[in-house]
């Protein structure tokens, strides 16, 4: 069993910043990828950013240069620093963890990010 607990969402003005955190607990194998997806109303869930256990990162084109993903493997925690936020970044952000060997996904409960003036 794996649990993911997210924090850090909220309301921010355009151009502002937020930092999301996600802590994983339970039976976590070494080879894994952690990251964030988001889903806006009426849209499909999309990958925002991900980082592997060896530090390889992947970003959606829409957030490159504005968002930074990092992880503390000792704490099984992943962070998403979001700068220069835009209204189109408004969505529910979901933390995920993928066990590479089994290709099993685990999801957090989601945290709302709203960018509005």
FENKA-V37345 format. One record per residue. N is the residue number from 1. SS is DSSP state (@ for helix, = for strand, . for the rest). PHI is phi in whole degrees, -180 to 180 (none if undefined). OMEGA is omega in degrees with one decimal (none if undefined). Layout:
n=N ss=SS phi=PHI omega=OMEGA
n=N ss=SS phi=PHI omega=OMEGA
This chain:
n=1 ss=. phi=none omega=178.2
n=2 ss== phi=-126 omega=175.8
n=3 ss== phi=-120 omega=177.2
n=4 ss== phi=-122 omega=-179.5
n=5 ss== phi=-121 omega=-176.3
n=6 ss== phi=-101 omega=172.7
n=7 ss== phi=-156 omega=171.7
n=8 ss=. phi=109 omega=178.7
n=9 ss=. phi=-73 omega=178.4
n=10 ss== phi=158 omega=-179.9
n=11 ss== phi=-104 omega=-179.8
n=12 ss== phi=-144 omega=178.4
n=13 ss=. phi=-79 omega=175.5
n=14 ss=. phi=-55 omega=-176.7
n=15 ss=. phi=90 omega=-178.7
n=16 ss=. phi=-83 omega=-176.3
n=17 ss=. phi=-132 omega=171.6
n=18 ss== phi=-144 omega=175.6
n=19 ss== phi=-127 omega=176.8
n=20 ss== phi=-98 omega=176.1
n=21 ss== phi=-129 omega=177.7
n=22 ss== phi=-145 omega=179.3
n=23 ss== phi=-107 omega=179.2
n=24 ss== phi=-104 omega=177.1
n=25 ss== phi=-141 omega=-179.8
n=26 ss== phi=112 omega=-177.2
n=27 ss=. phi=-86 omega=-175.9
n=28 ss=. phi=-113 omega=179.2
n=29 ss=. phi=-81 omega=-172.4
n=30 ss=. phi=-62 omega=-176.3
n=31 ss=. phi=-85 omega=-177.7
n=32 ss== phi=-149 omega=175.6
n=33 ss== phi=-126 omega=175.3
n=34 ss== phi=-120 omega=179.0
n=35 ss== phi=177 omega=-173.7
n=36 ss== phi=-135 omega=167.0
n=37 ss== phi=-113 omega=172.7
n=38 ss== phi=-141 omega=178.7
n=39 ss== phi=-140 omega=176.4
n=40 ss=. phi=-92 omega=-179.8
n=41 ss=. phi=-55 omega=178.0
n=42 ss=. phi=78 omega=-178.6
n=43 ss=. phi=-122 omega=177.2
n=44 ss=. phi=-78 omega=175.3
n=45 ss=. phi=-67 omega=-178.0
n=46 ss== phi=-131 omega=176.8
n=47 ss== phi=-71 omega=175.4
n=48 ss== phi=-99 omega=-178.8
n=49 ss== phi=-163 omega=178.8
n=50 ss== phi=-148 omega=178.6
n=51 ss== phi=-141 omega=-178.9
n=52 ss== phi=-86 omega=-179.8
n=53 ss=. phi=-68 omega=177.2
n=54 ss=. phi=-103 omega=172.6
n=55 ss=. phi=96 omega=176.4
n=56 ss=. phi=-71 omega=-176.4
n=57 ss== phi=-118 omega=178.6
n=58 ss== phi=-145 omega=-178.1
n=59 ss== phi=-128 omega=168.4
n=60 ss=. phi=-68 omega=-179.2
n=61 ss=@ phi=-57 omega=-175.3
n=62 ss=@ phi=-69 omega=-177.6
n=63 ss=@ phi=-117 omega=-179.3
n=64 ss=. phi=-59 omega=-179.9
n=65 ss=. phi=87 omega=-179.9
n=66 ss=. phi=-116 omega=-178.4
n=67 ss== phi=-108 omega=176.3
n=68 ss== phi=-132 omega=177.5
n=69 ss== phi=-103 omega=177.1
n=70 ss== phi=-148 omega=179.2
n=71 ss== phi=-146 omega=172.3
n=72 ss== phi=-113 omega=-173.7
n=73 ss=@ phi=-65 omega=179.2
n=74 ss=@ phi=-64 omega=-179.3
n=75 ss=@ phi=-102 omega=-175.7
n=76 ss=. phi=50 omega=-177.2
n=77 ss== phi=-125 omega=177.4
n=78 ss== phi=-121 omega=-178.0
n=79 ss== phi=-124 omega=173.9
n=80 ss== phi=-130 omega=175.7
n=81 ss== phi=-89 omega=-176.4
n=82 ss== phi=-115 omega=178.9
n=83 ss=. phi=-115 omega=178.4
n=84 ss=. phi=48 omega=-175.8
n=85 ss=. phi=-65 omega=-178.9
n=86 ss=. phi=-120 omega=177.2
n=87 ss=@ phi=-55 omega=179.8
n=88 ss=@ phi=-72 omega=173.6
n=89 ss=@ phi=-83 omega=179.4
n=90 ss=. phi=-62 omega=-177.1
n=91 ss== phi=-178 omega=166.2
n=92 ss== phi=-89 omega=-178.5
n=93 ss== phi=-101 omega=-177.4
n=94 ss== phi=-115 omega=172.3
n=95 ss== phi=-77 omega=174.6
n=96 ss== phi=-139 omega=174.5
n=97 ss== phi=-134 omega=178.9
n=98 ss== phi=-117 omega=173.3
n=99 ss== phi=-80 omega=-170.3
n=100 ss=. phi=-64 omega=-173.9
n=101 ss=. phi=-64 omega=-177.4
n=102 ss=. phi=-91 omega=-174.7
n=103 ss=. phi=55 omega=178.3
n=104 ss== phi=-96 omega=179.5
n=105 ss== phi=-103 omega=170.8
n=106 ss== phi=-125 omega=-174.3
n=107 ss== phi=-128 omega=170.2
n=108 ss=. phi=-82 omega=-175.7
n=109 ss=. phi=-82 omega=179.5
n=110 ss=. phi=96 omega=176.9
n=111 ss== phi=-136 omega=-175.2
n=112 ss== phi=-82 omega=171.1
n=113 ss== phi=-119 omega=179.5
n=114 ss== phi=-123 omega=178.7
n=115 ss== phi=-112 omega=-174.5
n=116 ss=. phi=-159 omega=175.8
n=117 ss=. phi=-94 omega=none
